[in-house]
């Protein structure tokens, strides 16, 4: 199975689990494949860094991205995006390790200011606060949950040493 195929299955698992990560239900395999193909093209163009977490058996269980291609007045900044861990592998510290690894990649890429956003009151917010991210604030009714209900979005930033 290719990485794009495994990443598509991971995205579907998260959206079907209720994660607000840009996609609505029902999410088709075709939609998920198209998304990851575009991400892969961005990686090839050096516009983003993609990390994956694999189980000891080699199964893809998590992923996160760093979007490095930003306007020319923000060469020191990057966005962290699409932190996803499959439902079967959660609460084992995989996301925490993915975050530590992507921050290391950010430093290596010369980035000193990172920004991300996540659904207000969700599991991910606790993860980011534990990892030392500063909460900027909430925007009510910013996006839709996969089932169509409105949700708020919380913005975070981290200044890297
Ligand atoms: C948010 C998400 C990435 C977290 O992934 P994860 O790998 O479960 O994260 P962690 O294991 O690092 O931490 C999750 C919890 O497990 C706990 N934990 C970590 N290792 C543990 C262990 N060995 N034993 C017991 N609990 C553990 C953490 O303390 C944390 O506790 P909390 O729920 O009180 O905050 C995951 O739930 C997910 O993919 N959600 C859907 C997609 C999403 O919303 N992504 C964010 C987009 S911005």
Backbone and ligand atoms as CSV (ligand in chain L), in Angstrom:
chain,resi,resn,atom,element,x,y,z
A,1,UNK,N,N,0.852,-1.195,0.000
A,1,UNK,CA,C,0.000,0.000,0.000
A,1,UNK,C,C,0.893,1.253,0.000
A,2,UNK,N,N,0.562,2.244,-0.837
A,2,UNK,CA,C,1.391,3.443,-0.903
A,2,UNK,C,C,1.107,4.326,0.313
A,3,UNK,N,N,2.045,5.291,0.580
A,3,UNK,CA,C,1.825,6.234,1.677
A,3,UNK,C,C,0.561,7.038,1.452
A,4,UNK,N,N,0.328,7.482,0.189
A,4,UNK,CA,C,-0.857,8.289,-0.090
A,4,UNK,C,C,-2.121,7.494,0.254
A,5,UNK,N,N,-2.131,6.227,-0.090
A,5,UNK,CA,C,-3.279,5.377,0.206
A,5,UNK,C,C,-3.477,5.240,1.726
A,6,UNK,N,N,-2.398,4.991,2.451
A,6,UNK,CA,C,-2.495,4.839,3.917
A,6,UNK,C,C,-2.904,6.148,4.574
A,7,UNK,N,N,-2.373,7.271,4.064
A,7,UNK,CA,C,-2.743,8.571,4.622
A,7,UNK,C,C,-4.223,8.863,4.367
A,8,UNK,N,N,-4.728,8.442,3.207
A,8,UNK,CA,C,-6.155,8.633,2.899
A,8,UNK,C,C,-7.005,7.850,3.897
A,9,UNK,N,N,-6.606,6.625,4.191
A,9,UNK,CA,C,-7.363,5.820,5.171
A,9,UNK,C,C,-7.311,6.462,6.558
A,10,UNK,N,N,-6.156,7.014,6.907
A,10,UNK,CA,C,-6.011,7.673,8.217
A,10,UNK,C,C,-6.927,8.898,8.302
A,11,UNK,N,N,-6.954,9.692,7.237
A,11,UNK,CA,C,-7.811,10.880,7.223
A,11,UNK,C,C,-9.286,10.478,7.351
A,12,UNK,N,N,-9.680,9.458,6.609
A,12,UNK,CA,C,-11.079,8.998,6.667
A,12,UNK,C,C,-11.417,8.522,8.084
A,13,UNK,N,N,-10.494,7.791,8.699
A,13,UNK,CA,C,-10.725,7.303,10.061
A,13,UNK,C,C,-10.961,8.478,11.018
A,14,UNK,N,N,-10.156,9.535,10.883
A,14,UNK,CA,C,-10.290,10.683,11.788
A,14,UNK,C,C,-11.589,11.444,11.529
A,15,UNK,N,N,-11.922,11.664,10.241
A,15,UNK,CA,C,-13.155,12.414,9.930
A,15,UNK,C,C,-14.373,11.604,10.371
A,16,UNK,N,N,-14.333,10.293,10.125
A,16,UNK,CA,C,-15.467,9.460,10.564
A,16,UNK,C,C,-15.557,9.423,12.087
A,17,UNK,N,N,-14.434,9.691,12.755
A,17,UNK,CA,C,-14.437,9.763,14.218
A,17,UNK,C,C,-14.871,11.125,14.739
A,18,UNK,N,N,-15.205,12.059,13.814
A,18,UNK,CA,C,-15.752,13.350,14.239
A,18,UNK,C,C,-14.748,14.483,14.268
A,19,UNK,N,N,-13.532,14.263,13.725
A,19,UNK,CA,C,-12.522,15.328,13.759
A,19,UNK,C,C,-12.846,16.421,12.735
A,20,UNK,N,N,-12.728,17.684,13.188
A,20,UNK,CA,C,-12.962,18.826,12.298
A,20,UNK,C,C,-11.619,19.205,11.675
A,21,UNK,N,N,-11.313,18.609,10.517
A,21,UNK,CA,C,-10.006,18.813,9.880
A,21,UNK,C,C,-10.192,19.125,8.390
A,22,UNK,N,N,-11.124,20.020,8.094
A,22,UNK,CA,C,-11.395,20.547,6.742
A,22,UNK,C,C,-12.392,19.738,5.923
A,23,UNK,N,N,-12.754,18.537,6.351
A,23,UNK,CA,C,-13.596,17.667,5.525
A,23,UNK,C,C,-14.942,17.369,6.189
A,24,UNK,N,N,-15.923,17.127,5.323
A,24,UNK,CA,C,-17.269,16.840,5.796
A,24,UNK,C,C,-17.592,15.356,5.575
A,25,UNK,N,N,-18.591,14.888,6.304
A,25,UNK,CA,C,-19.090,13.525,6.103
A,25,UNK,C,C,-20.185,13.526,5.035
A,26,UNK,N,N,-20.323,12.521,4.184
A,26,UNK,CA,C,-19.399,11.387,4.103
A,26,UNK,C,C,-18.155,11.771,3.311
A,27,UNK,N,N,-16.997,11.280,3.717
A,27,UNK,CA,C,-15.765,11.568,2.997
A,27,UNK,C,C,-15.394,10.337,2.166
A,28,UNK,N,N,-15.221,10.539,0.858
A,28,UNK,CA,C,-14.919,9.397,-0.023
A,28,UNK,C,C,-13.419,9.157,-0.079
A,29,UNK,N,N,-13.062,7.948,-0.462
A,29,UNK,CA,C,-11.638,7.614,-0.619
A,29,UNK,C,C,-11.015,8.506,-1.689
A,30,UNK,N,N,-11.806,8.790,-2.740
A,30,UNK,CA,C,-11.303,9.626,-3.835
A,30,UNK,C,C,-10.939,11.037,-3.330
A,31,UNK,N,N,-11.821,11.612,-2.514
A,31,UNK,CA,C,-11.555,12.944,-1.948
A,31,UNK,C,C,-10.290,12.921,-1.098
A,32,UNK,N,N,-10.173,11.882,-0.275
A,32,UNK,CA,C,-9.010,11.777,0.616
A,32,UNK,C,C,-7.724,11.567,-0.194
A,33,UNK,N,N,-7.797,10.736,-1.229
A,33,UNK,CA,C,-6.607,10.497,-2.071
A,33,UNK,C,C,-6.176,11.787,-2.758
A,34,UNK,N,N,-7.167,12.539,-3.269
A,34,UNK,CA,C,-6.851,13.792,-3.973
A,34,UNK,C,C,-6.142,14.763,-3.015
A,35,UNK,N,N,-6.632,14.832,-1.781
A,35,UNK,CA,C,-6.003,15.726,-0.801
A,35,UNK,C,C,-4.536,15.345,-0.585
A,36,UNK,N,N,-4.265,14.055,-0.370
A,36,UNK,CA,C,-2.887,13.647,-0.061
A,36,UNK,C,C,-1.985,13.724,-1.289
A,37,UNK,N,N,-2.570,13.559,-2.476
A,37,UNK,CA,C,-1.751,13.735,-3.690
A,37,UNK,C,C,-1.287,15.194,-3.779
A,38,UNK,N,N,-2.184,16.130,-3.428
A,38,UNK,CA,C,-1.796,17.552,-3.444
A,38,UNK,C,C,-0.742,17.839,-2.380
A,39,UNK,N,N,-0.903,17.209,-1.221
A,39,UNK,CA,C,0.106,17.378,-0.168
A,39,UNK,C,C,1.455,16.849,-0.660
A,40,UNK,N,N,1.429,15.672,-1.277
A,40,UNK,CA,C,2.680,15.072,-1.781
A,40,UNK,C,C,3.341,15.997,-2.798
A,41,UNK,N,N,2.543,16.608,-3.660
A,41,UNK,CA,C,3.106,17.561,-4.638
A,41,UNK,C,C,3.748,18.745,-3.918
A,42,UNK,N,N,3.109,19.200,-2.835
A,42,UNK,CA,C,3.664,20.311,-2.056
A,42,UNK,C,C,4.985,19.937,-1.396
A,43,UNK,N,N,5.086,18.690,-0.968
A,43,UNK,CA,C,6.346,18.224,-0.368
A,43,UNK,C,C,7.450,18.231,-1.430
A,44,UNK,N,N,7.110,17.741,-2.614
A,44,UNK,CA,C,8.090,17.708,-3.713
A,44,UNK,C,C,8.540,19.135,-4.062
A,45,UNK,N,N,7.605,20.092,-4.005
A,45,UNK,CA,C,7.951,21.493,-4.329
A,45,UNK,C,C,8.633,22.207,-3.163
A,46,UNK,N,N,8.874,21.465,-2.062
A,46,UNK,CA,C,9.537,22.049,-0.893
A,46,UNK,C,C,8.681,23.121,-0.219
A,47,UNK,N,N,7.369,22.973,-0.307
A,47,UNK,CA,C,6.460,23.946,0.306
A,47,UNK,C,C,5.959,23.465,1.672
A,48,UNK,N,N,6.144,22.188,1.942
A,48,UNK,CA,C,5.709,21.649,3.226
A,48,UNK,C,C,6.542,20.432,3.594
A,49,UNK,N,N,6.579,20.147,4.896
A,49,UNK,CA,C,7.287,18.967,5.399
A,49,UNK,C,C,6.220,18.041,5.961
A,50,UNK,N,N,6.283,16.788,5.598
A,50,UNK,CA,C,5.293,15.801,6.051
A,50,UNK,C,C,6.004,14.742,6.886
A,51,UNK,N,N,5.511,14.514,8.096
A,51,UNK,CA,C,6.049,13.435,8.930
A,51,UNK,C,C,4.969,12.379,9.125
A,52,UNK,N,N,5.389,11.120,9.205
A,52,UNK,CA,C,4.442,10.053,9.517
A,52,UNK,C,C,4.974,9.248,10.703
A,53,UNK,N,N,4.037,8.678,11.461
A,53,UNK,CA,C,4.393,7.774,12.556
A,53,UNK,C,C,3.937,6.379,12.160
A,54,UNK,N,N,4.812,5.401,12.352
A,54,UNK,CA,C,4.463,4.021,12.013
A,54,UNK,C,C,4.536,3.149,13.264
A,55,UNK,N,N,3.673,2.140,13.301
A,55,UNK,CA,C,3.715,1.163,14.383
A,55,UNK,C,C,4.937,0.268,14.170
A,56,UNK,N,N,5.328,-0.498,15.190
A,56,UNK,CA,C,6.475,-1.405,15.015
A,56,UNK,C,C,6.267,-2.369,13.845
A,57,UNK,N,N,5.003,-2.645,13.496
A,57,UNK,CA,C,4.714,-3.548,12.367
A,57,UNK,C,C,4.733,-2.822,11.026
A,58,UNK,N,N,4.980,-1.508,11.061
A,58,UNK,CA,C,5.067,-0.749,9.814
A,58,UNK,C,C,3.746,-0.174,9.350
A,59,UNK,N,N,2.742,-0.172,10.229
A,59,UNK,CA,C,1.441,0.408,9.860
A,59,UNK,C,C,1.463,1.905,10.141
A,60,UNK,N,N,0.940,2.698,9.189
A,60,UNK,CA,C,0.915,4.149,9.381
A,60,UNK,C,C,-0.173,4.504,10.397
A,61,UNK,N,N,0.223,5.133,11.510
A,61,UNK,CA,C,-0.747,5.418,12.574
A,61,UNK,C,C,-0.922,6.911,12.850
A,62,UNK,N,N,-0.036,7.749,12.301
A,62,UNK,CA,C,-0.169,9.174,12.573
A,62,UNK,C,C,0.605,10.017,11.575
A,63,UNK,N,N,0.261,11.288,11.545
A,63,UNK,CA,C,0.956,12.206,10.632
A,63,UNK,C,C,0.812,13.636,11.125
A,64,UNK,N,N,1.716,14.499,10.653
A,64,UNK,CA,C,1.607,15.944,10.886
A,64,UNK,C,C,2.398,16.652,9.787
A,65,UNK,N,N,2.026,17.921,9.537
A,65,UNK,CA,C,2.723,18.675,8.492
A,65,UNK,C,C,3.189,20.033,9.006
A,66,UNK,N,N,4.233,20.525,8.353
A,66,UNK,CA,C,4.708,21.887,8.567
A,66,UNK,C,C,4.643,22.597,7.222
A,67,UNK,N,N,3.821,23.647,7.160
A,67,UNK,CA,C,3.707,24.407,5.906
A,67,UNK,C,C,4.727,25.536,5.961
A,68,UNK,N,N,5.710,25.436,5.106
A,68,UNK,CA,C,6.849,26.367,5.165
A,68,UNK,C,C,6.761,27.465,4.114
A,69,UNK,N,N,5.946,27.266,3.074
A,69,UNK,CA,C,5.864,28.244,1.983
A,69,UNK,C,C,4.859,29.331,2.365
A,70,UNK,N,N,5.363,30.426,2.922
A,70,UNK,CA,C,4.519,31.536,3.359
A,70,UNK,C,C,4.995,32.807,2.656
A,71,UNK,N,N,4.248,33.898,2.774
A,71,UNK,CA,C,4.661,35.128,2.080
A,71,UNK,C,C,6.085,35.556,2.433
A,72,UNK,N,N,6.685,36.353,1.538
A,72,UNK,CA,C,8.112,36.671,1.696
A,72,UNK,C,C,8.422,37.531,2.916
A,73,UNK,N,N,7.368,38.125,3.525
A,73,UNK,CA,C,7.647,38.887,4.754
A,73,UNK,C,C,7.556,38.010,6.007
A,74,UNK,N,N,7.375,36.681,5.808
A,74,UNK,CA,C,7.317,35.767,6.957
A,74,UNK,C,C,8.260,34.582,6.749
A,75,UNK,N,N,9.505,34.839,6.419
A,75,UNK,CA,C,10.419,33.719,6.131
A,75,UNK,C,C,10.749,32.894,7.363
A,76,UNK,N,N,10.518,33.477,8.548
A,76,UNK,CA,C,10.876,32.818,9.810
A,76,UNK,C,C,9.691,32.050,10.402
A,77,UNK,N,N,8.532,32.076,9.719
A,77,UNK,CA,C,7.311,31.498,10.287
A,77,UNK,C,C,6.880,30.260,9.512
A,78,UNK,N,N,6.125,29.370,10.187
A,78,UNK,CA,C,5.527,28.214,9.508
A,78,UNK,C,C,4.243,27.832,10.235
A,79,UNK,N,N,3.365,27.122,9.537
A,79,UNK,CA,C,2.108,26.641,10.121
A,79,UNK,C,C,2.193,25.135,10.344
A,80,UNK,N,N,1.757,24.697,11.503
A,80,UNK,CA,C,1.624,23.254,11.756
A,80,UNK,C,C,0.196,22.863,11.387
A,81,UNK,N,N,0.050,21.766,10.649
A,81,UNK,CA,C,-1.287,21.395,10.144
A,81,UNK,C,C,-1.480,19.889,10.098
A,82,UNK,N,N,-2.746,19.509,10.106
A,82,UNK,CA,C,-3.170,18.116,9.919
A,82,UNK,C,C,-2.426,17.131,10.811
A,83,UNK,N,N,-2.491,17.415,12.111
A,83,UNK,CA,C,-2.025,16.444,13.104
A,83,UNK,C,C,-3.121,15.379,13.227
A,84,UNK,N,N,-2.830,14.179,12.809
A,84,UNK,CA,C,-3.835,13.104,12.805
A,84,UNK,C,C,-3.236,11.819,13.382
A,85,UNK,N,N,-3.945,11.203,14.310
A,85,UNK,CA,C,-3.551,9.880,14.820
A,85,UNK,C,C,-4.778,8.985,14.709
A,86,UNK,N,N,-4.612,7.783,14.171
A,86,UNK,CA,C,-5.782,6.907,13.967
A,86,UNK,C,C,-6.389,6.543,15.322
A,87,UNK,N,N,-7.687,6.324,15.314
A,87,UNK,CA,C,-8.396,6.124,16.578
A,87,UNK,C,C,-7.821,4.953,17.378
A,88,UNK,N,N,-7.365,3.907,16.665
A,88,UNK,CA,C,-6.876,2.703,17.348
A,88,UNK,C,C,-5.536,2.920,18.045
A,89,UNK,N,N,-4.848,4.005,17.707
A,89,UNK,CA,C,-3.492,4.202,18.266
A,89,UNK,C,C,-3.404,5.436,19.160
A,90,UNK,N,N,-4.540,5.949,19.584
A,90,UNK,CA,C,-4.507,7.175,20.393
A,90,UNK,C,C,-4.133,6.894,21.853
A,91,UNK,N,N,-3.785,7.985,22.561
A,91,UNK,CA,C,-3.453,7.944,23.994
A,91,UNK,C,C,-2.229,7.077,24.279
A,92,UNK,N,N,-1.277,7.107,23.343
A,92,UNK,CA,C,-0.001,6.414,23.563
A,92,UNK,C,C,1.159,7.398,23.403
A,93,UNK,N,N,0.826,8.683,23.250
A,93,UNK,CA,C,1.887,9.681,23.098
A,93,UNK,C,C,2.385,9.860,21.673
A,94,UNK,N,N,1.676,9.299,20.694
A,94,UNK,CA,C,2.138,9.429,19.299
A,94,UNK,C,C,2.083,10.883,18.837
A,95,UNK,N,N,0.977,11.575,19.127
A,95,UNK,CA,C,0.874,12.974,18.704
A,95,UNK,C,C,1.932,13.833,19.389
A,96,UNK,N,N,2.187,13.562,20.662
A,96,UNK,CA,C,3.212,14.341,21.373
A,96,UNK,C,C,4.570,14.158,20.698
A,97,UNK,N,N,4.868,12.931,20.268
A,97,UNK,CA,C,6.165,12.686,19.612
A,97,UNK,C,C,6.200,13.302,18.216
A,98,UNK,N,N,5.057,13.255,17.531
A,98,UNK,CA,C,5.001,13.905,16.209
A,98,UNK,C,C,5.230,15.409,16.362
A,99,UNK,N,N,4.640,16.008,17.408
A,99,UNK,CA,C,4.817,17.452,17.606
A,99,UNK,C,C,6.277,17.776,17.899
A,100,UNK,N,N,6.903,16.985,18.774
A,100,UNK,CA,C,8.326,17.232,19.086
A,100,UNK,C,C,9.160,17.115,17.810
A,101,UNK,N,N,8.828,16.134,16.970
A,101,UNK,CA,C,9.611,15.916,15.743
A,101,UNK,C,C,9.394,17.045,14.742
A,102,UNK,N,N,8.164,17.547,14.624
A,102,UNK,CA,C,7.922,18.596,13.618
A,102,UNK,C,C,8.536,19.919,14.100
A,103,UNK,N,N,8.566,20.128,15.413
A,103,UNK,CA,C,9.228,21.348,15.917
A,103,UNK,C,C,10.728,21.287,15.625
A,104,UNK,N,N,11.289,20.076,15.730
A,104,UNK,CA,C,12.717,19.906,15.418
A,104,UNK,C,C,12.969,20.212,13.932
A,105,UNK,N,N,12.068,19.723,13.088
A,105,UNK,CA,C,12.191,19.998,11.646
A,105,UNK,C,C,12.055,21.500,11.375
A,106,UNK,N,N,11.163,22.154,12.139
A,106,UNK,CA,C,10.961,23.595,11.948
A,106,UNK,C,C,12.247,24.352,12.263
A,107,UNK,N,N,12.874,23.974,13.373
A,107,UNK,CA,C,14.142,24.641,13.744
A,107,UNK,C,C,15.182,24.404,12.670
A,108,UNK,N,N,15.222,23.159,12.196
A,108,UNK,CA,C,16.196,22.813,11.157
A,108,UNK,C,C,15.959,23.642,9.881
A,109,UNK,N,N,14.680,23.968,9.634
A,109,UNK,CA,C,14.337,24.760,8.438
A,109,UNK,C,C,14.482,26.262,8.692
A,110,UNK,N,N,14.979,26.634,9.888
A,110,UNK,CA,C,15.221,28.042,10.188
A,110,UNK,C,C,13.972,28.794,10.633
A,111,UNK,N,N,12.948,28.056,11.090
A,111,UNK,CA,C,11.700,28.712,11.517
A,111,UNK,C,C,11.736,28.971,13.026
A,112,UNK,N,N,11.248,30.163,13.428
A,112,UNK,CA,C,11.263,30.497,14.851
A,112,UNK,C,C,9.874,30.827,15.400
A,113,UNK,N,N,8.883,30.967,14.523
A,113,UNK,CA,C,7.505,31.249,14.965
A,113,UNK,C,C,6.571,30.249,14.287
A,114,UNK,N,N,5.877,29.476,15.112
A,114,UNK,CA,C,4.928,28.490,14.568
A,114,UNK,C,C,3.511,28.863,14.995
A,115,UNK,N,N,2.557,28.609,14.110
A,115,UNK,CA,C,1.144,28.913,14.370
A,115,UNK,C,C,0.322,27.689,13.993
A,116,UNK,N,N,-0.742,27.456,14.722
A,116,UNK,CA,C,-1.700,26.406,14.337
A,116,UNK,C,C,-3.069,26.768,14.874
A,117,UNK,N,N,-4.070,26.102,14.355
A,117,UNK,CA,C,-5.413,26.278,14.923
A,117,UNK,C,C,-6.080,24.924,15.030
A,118,UNK,N,N,-7.027,24.866,15.957
A,118,UNK,CA,C,-7.723,23.604,16.207
A,118,UNK,C,C,-9.113,23.881,16.758
A,119,UNK,N,N,-9.960,22.868,16.712
A,119,UNK,CA,C,-11.330,23.050,17.192
A,119,UNK,C,C,-11.322,23.383,18.689
A,120,UNK,N,N,-12.104,24.392,19.057
A,120,UNK,CA,C,-12.150,24.829,20.459
A,120,UNK,C,C,-12.711,23.719,21.352
A,121,UNK,N,N,-11.972,23.439,22.427
A,121,UNK,CA,C,-12.451,22.451,23.391
A,121,UNK,C,C,-12.190,21.007,23.003
A,122,UNK,N,N,-11.429,20.778,21.932
A,122,UNK,CA,C,-11.151,19.405,21.494
A,122,UNK,C,C,-9.938,18.795,22.187
A,123,UNK,N,N,-9.659,17.532,21.875
A,123,UNK,CA,C,-8.526,16.825,22.488
A,123,UNK,C,C,-7.194,17.487,22.133
A,124,UNK,N,N,-7.107,18.034,20.909
A,124,UNK,CA,C,-5.820,18.539,20.437
A,124,UNK,C,C,-5.358,19.764,21.224
A,125,UNK,N,N,-6.289,20.570,21.695
A,125,UNK,CA,C,-5.908,21.774,22.439
A,125,UNK,C,C,-5.058,21.428,23.661
A,126,UNK,N,N,-5.435,20.357,24.370
A,126,UNK,CA,C,-4.659,19.945,25.560
A,126,UNK,C,C,-3.257,19.515,25.149
A,127,UNK,N,N,-3.187,18.814,24.027
A,127,UNK,CA,C,-1.889,18.360,23.518
A,127,UNK,C,C,-0.960,19.554,23.279
A,128,UNK,N,N,-1.495,20.600,22.634
A,128,UNK,CA,C,-0.667,21.743,22.288
A,128,UNK,C,C,-0.245,22.508,23.548
A,129,UNK,N,N,-1.166,22.639,24.489
A,129,UNK,CA,C,-0.794,23.342,25.722
A,129,UNK,C,C,0.281,22.570,26.474
A,130,UNK,N,N,0.149,21.232,26.489
A,130,UNK,CA,C,1.190,20.409,27.145
A,130,UNK,C,C,2.541,20.575,26.464
A,131,UNK,N,N,2.501,20.808,25.153
A,131,UNK,CA,C,3.747,20.933,24.388
A,131,UNK,C,C,4.296,22.366,24.427
A,132,UNK,N,N,3.698,23.222,25.268
A,132,UNK,CA,C,4.248,24.561,25.461
A,132,UNK,C,C,3.735,25.614,24.495
A,133,UNK,N,N,2.664,25.302,23.766
A,133,UNK,CA,C,2.093,26.297,22.847
A,133,UNK,C,C,1.246,27.288,23.642
A,134,UNK,N,N,1.251,28.559,23.192
A,134,UNK,CA,C,0.467,29.613,23.836
A,134,UNK,C,C,-0.855,29.770,23.115
A,135,UNK,N,N,-1.934,29.796,23.897
A,135,UNK,CA,C,-3.255,30.006,23.312
A,135,UNK,C,C,-3.436,31.484,23.004
A,136,UNK,N,N,-3.806,31.795,21.761
A,136,UNK,CA,C,-4.011,33.191,21.365
A,136,UNK,C,C,-5.447,33.600,21.646
A,137,UNK,N,N,-6.397,32.740,21.262
A,137,UNK,CA,C,-7.804,33.051,21.471
A,137,UNK,C,C,-8.707,32.197,20.610
A,138,UNK,N,N,-10.001,32.392,20.815
A,138,UNK,CA,C,-11.003,31.573,20.127
A,138,UNK,C,C,-11.801,32.431,19.139
A,139,UNK,N,N,-12.134,31.844,18.007
A,139,UNK,CA,C,-13.076,32.469,17.071
A,139,UNK,C,C,-14.333,31.597,17.053
A,140,UNK,N,N,-15.442,32.091,17.613
A,140,UNK,CA,C,-16.667,31.276,17.625
A,140,UNK,C,C,-17.183,31.028,16.204
A,141,UNK,N,N,-17.783,29.882,16.005
A,141,UNK,CA,C,-18.470,29.567,14.734
A,141,UNK,C,C,-17.552,29.652,13.514
A,142,UNK,N,N,-16.303,29.292,13.682
A,142,UNK,CA,C,-15.303,29.462,12.616
A,142,UNK,C,C,-15.475,28.432,11.500
A,143,UNK,N,N,-15.838,27.209,11.884
A,143,UNK,CA,C,-15.864,26.112,10.894
A,143,UNK,C,C,-17.024,25.172,11.189
A,144,UNK,N,N,-17.094,24.126,10.383
A,144,UNK,CA,C,-18.133,23.105,10.589
A,144,UNK,C,C,-17.493,21.801,11.061
A,145,UNK,N,N,-18.190,21.118,11.956
A,145,UNK,CA,C,-17.816,19.738,12.282
A,145,UNK,C,C,-18.209,18.874,11.086
A,146,UNK,N,N,-17.669,17.646,10.997
A,146,UNK,CA,C,-18.001,16.792,9.845
A,146,UNK,C,C,-19.501,16.558,9.670
A,147,UNK,N,N,-20.267,16.670,10.766
A,147,UNK,CA,C,-21.718,16.456,10.661
A,147,UNK,C,C,-22.481,17.733,10.310
A,148,UNK,N,N,-21.765,18.841,10.116
A,148,UNK,CA,C,-22.428,20.072,9.689
A,148,UNK,C,C,-22.706,21.068,10.792
A,149,UNK,N,N,-22.472,20.702,12.052
A,149,UNK,CA,C,-22.709,21.659,13.137
A,149,UNK,C,C,-21.532,22.641,13.227
A,150,UNK,N,N,-21.820,23.864,13.682
A,150,UNK,CA,C,-20.771,24.889,13.783
A,150,UNK,C,C,-19.834,24.597,14.949
A,151,UNK,N,N,-18.557,24.960,14.777
A,151,UNK,CA,C,-17.625,24.829,15.906
A,151,UNK,C,C,-16.694,26.036,15.929
A,152,UNK,N,N,-16.213,26.346,17.122
A,152,UNK,CA,C,-15.237,27.412,17.264
A,152,UNK,C,C,-13.839,26.898,16.946
A,153,UNK,N,N,-12.937,27.849,16.694
A,153,UNK,CA,C,-11.540,27.500,16.427
A,153,UNK,C,C,-10.653,28.268,17.389
A,154,UNK,N,N,-9.672,27.572,17.955
A,154,UNK,CA,C,-8.708,28.198,18.856
A,154,UNK,C,C,-7.356,28.281,18.160
A,155,UNK,N,N,-6.746,29.466,18.203
A,155,UNK,CA,C,-5.432,29.678,17.580
A,155,UNK,C,C,-4.339,29.591,18.643
A,156,UNK,N,N,-3.223,28.965,18.262
A,156,UNK,CA,C,-2.064,28.819,19.151
A,156,UNK,C,C,-0.809,29.288,18.415
A,157,UNK,N,N,0.189,29.727,19.201
A,157,UNK,CA,C,1.500,29.989,18.594
A,157,UNK,C,C,2.600,29.462,19.509
A,158,UNK,N,N,3.748,29.230,18.922
A,158,UNK,CA,C,4.919,28.842,19.720
A,158,UNK,C,C,6.141,29.538,19.149
A,159,UNK,N,N,6.872,30.209,20.029
A,159,UNK,CA,C,8.125,30.860,19.639
A,159,UNK,C,C,9.238,29.865,19.936
A,160,UNK,N,N,9.963,29.471,18.926
A,160,UNK,CA,C,11.017,28.476,19.122
A,160,UNK,C,C,12.317,29.161,19.561
A,161,UNK,N,N,13.043,28.542,20.473
A,161,UNK,CA,C,14.300,29.147,20.935
A,161,UNK,C,C,15.350,29.176,19.827
L,1,LIG,C1,C,-5.599,15.106,18.873
L,1,LIG,C2,C,-4.861,13.815,18.517
L,1,LIG,C3,C,-3.876,14.104,17.381
L,1,LIG,C4,C,-4.087,13.314,19.746
L,1,LIG,O1,O,-3.373,12.132,19.358
L,1,LIG,P1,P,-2.772,11.105,20.455
L,1,LIG,O2,O,-1.680,10.355,19.805
L,1,LIG,O3,O,-3.863,10.364,21.100
L,1,LIG,O4,O,-2.156,12.156,21.498
L,1,LIG,P2,P,-1.289,11.807,22.806
L,1,LIG,O5,O,-1.293,10.328,23.019
L,1,LIG,O6,O,0.027,12.501,22.678
L,1,LIG,O7,O,-2.125,12.512,23.948
L,1,LIG,C5,C,-3.507,12.223,24.088
L,1,LIG,C6,C,-3.860,11.899,25.538
L,1,LIG,O8,O,-3.308,10.626,25.902
L,1,LIG,C7,C,-2.515,10.759,27.079
L,1,LIG,N1,N,-1.436,9.778,26.993
L,1,LIG,C8,C,-0.295,9.884,26.272
L,1,LIG,N2,N,0.450,8.767,26.431
L,1,LIG,C9,C,-0.245,7.961,27.258
L,1,LIG,C10,C,-0.011,6.674,27.787
L,1,LIG,N3,N,1.111,6.008,27.505
L,1,LIG,N4,N,-0.955,6.123,28.599
L,1,LIG,C11,C,-2.085,6.801,28.881
L,1,LIG,N5,N,-2.381,8.028,28.407
L,1,LIG,C12,C,-1.468,8.597,27.608
L,1,LIG,C13,C,-2.051,12.195,27.038
L,1,LIG,O9,O,-1.671,12.659,28.317
L,1,LIG,C14,C,-3.306,12.882,26.531
L,1,LIG,O10,O,-4.218,13.051,27.596
L,1,LIG,P3,P,-5.462,14.094,27.552
L,1,LIG,O11,O,-6.548,13.436,26.760
L,1,LIG,O12,O,-5.825,14.261,28.976
L,1,LIG,O13,O,-5.007,15.361,26.914
L,1,LIG,C15,C,-5.881,12.714,18.096
L,1,LIG,O14,O,-6.875,12.607,19.085
L,1,LIG,C16,C,-6.524,12.948,16.749
L,1,LIG,O15,O,-5.968,12.587,15.712
L,1,LIG,N6,N,-7.718,13.544,16.762
L,1,LIG,C17,C,-8.470,13.775,15.525
L,1,LIG,C18,C,-7.781,14.733,14.592
L,1,LIG,C19,C,-7.597,16.078,15.212
L,1,LIG,O16,O,-8.483,16.645,15.809
L,1,LIG,N7,N,-6.386,16.613,15.032
L,1,LIG,C20,C,-6.019,17.925,15.464
L,1,LIG,C21,C,-6.111,18.833,14.295
L,1,LIG,S1,S,-5.612,20.475,14.759
